[in-house]
């Protein structure tokens, strides 16, 4: 399978994980306690991937300018997720009072849609550089896709939307992920621009979205899973990456 077909297939897989995450909320009887470990594992793996793998590859493609693009990617997501949106965090949203006005739920959807679009950009950009980088970025992104779908569905419910509309919001995130894959496949010559930009987005999601959720959990078990996530990336790099 060529790299573009593979990136499309994996982009679709990541998109479906968003929808599955939404289904966990829609189906009340499904257990959701394990999701905190997905968040912690994803935080560690994503942070390690962006710093150890994506950032060095970006520097090779674009030199020092890559650092400015990484910063730009970080700030873009900060603007959409935590500047133009209300109170928002990963995990089940139970603060209905924050979302009394329905449009606030949609502003969260906008922020997460921008973020998930860049997830798709990141997957294809990785494969344009190497299969190794594409696969490792896909794993990093996939690990937080279920909590992402879970989050937007609960936010929409908290803002008074129906279960159907709430689950549809998770499908929108999935569609945005796949759209990012397709757009980057069409603009493959811009990979030296897109890869560092998506690195900044990944760092933001890991450090500013996921890590605060880990820190909210009592005890040390969830916090230790972050180290497991980072350690997994280092093991993959040491034993499976042909440098």
Buried (B, 14 or more C-beta within 10 A) or exposed (E): EEBBEBBBEBBBBBBBBBBBBBBBBBEEEEEBEEBBBBBBBBBBBBBBBBBBBBBEBBBEBBEEBBBEBBBBBBBBBBEBBBEEBBEBBBBBBEEEEBBEEEEBBBBBBBBBBBBBBBBBBBBBBBBBBBEBBBBBBBBBBBBBBBBBBBBBBBBBBBBBBEBEBBBBBBBBBBBBBBBBBBBBBEBBEBBBBBBBBBBBBBBBBBBBBBBEBBEEBEEEEBBEBBEEBBEBBEEBBEEEEEE
